[in-house]
Amino acid sequence: MATIELVLPEQQLSALEQKARAANLTVDELLKEMISAALAQPSATEQAMNYVLTKNKSLYERLA
């Protein structure tokens, strides 16, 4: 596992600490969960492609 170091403004660190406490997690655990959630979401390009494919599905089927 790799280690990274972040430099954050005090306000952001304080907000992270508050969120972590509210979720009964450490800041590290909270950040890992947030990163995992962000990486699991499709990119804007993937979302756009899925939208177009879904929207035009019947057209594509007729053209096939």
C-alpha positions as CSV (number, residue, x, y, z in Angstrom):
1,M,0.0,0.0,0.0
2,A,1.3,3.5,-0.8
3,T,1.3,6.5,1.4
4,I,0.4,10.0,0.3
5,E,0.7,13.4,2.0
6,L,-1.7,16.2,1.6
7,V,-1.3,19.8,2.5
8,L,-4.8,21.2,3.4
9,P,-6.0,24.6,4.6
10,E,-7.0,24.5,8.3
11,Q,-10.7,24.9,7.4
12,Q,-10.7,21.8,5.2
13,L,-8.8,19.7,7.8
14,S,-11.2,20.9,10.5
15,A,-14.2,19.9,8.2
16,L,-12.7,16.5,7.6
17,E,-12.1,15.9,11.3
18,Q,-15.7,16.9,12.0
19,K,-17.1,14.5,9.3
20,A,-14.8,11.7,10.6
21,R,-16.0,12.2,14.2
22,A,-19.6,12.2,13.1
23,A,-19.1,9.0,11.2
24,N,-17.1,7.5,14.0
25,L,-14.1,7.1,11.7
26,T,-10.5,8.3,11.6
27,V,-9.7,11.0,9.0
28,D,-7.7,8.3,7.1
29,E,-10.7,5.9,7.1
30,L,-13.0,8.7,6.0
31,L,-10.7,9.8,3.2
32,K,-10.3,6.2,2.0
33,E,-14.1,5.8,1.8
34,M,-14.5,9.1,0.0
35,I,-11.8,8.2,-2.5
36,S,-13.4,4.7,-3.1
37,A,-16.8,6.3,-3.7
38,A,-15.4,8.9,-6.1
39,L,-13.5,6.3,-8.1
40,A,-16.6,4.0,-8.3
41,Q,-18.6,6.7,-10.0
42,P,-18.6,6.9,-13.8
43,S,-16.8,9.8,-15.4
44,A,-18.8,12.6,-17.0
45,T,-17.9,11.1,-20.4
46,E,-19.1,7.6,-19.4
47,Q,-22.3,9.2,-18.1
48,A,-22.9,11.0,-21.4
49,M,-22.2,7.9,-23.4
50,N,-24.6,5.8,-21.3
51,Y,-27.3,8.5,-21.6
52,V,-27.0,8.7,-25.4
53,L,-26.9,4.9,-25.8
54,T,-30.0,4.5,-23.6
55,K,-31.9,7.4,-25.2
56,N,-31.3,6.1,-28.7
57,K,-31.5,2.4,-28.0
58,S,-34.6,1.8,-30.1
59,L,-33.1,3.8,-33.0
60,Y,-29.9,1.8,-32.9
61,E,-31.9,-1.5,-32.9
62,R,-33.9,-0.4,-35.9
63,L,-30.7,0.6,-37.8
64,A,-29.0,-2.7,-37.0
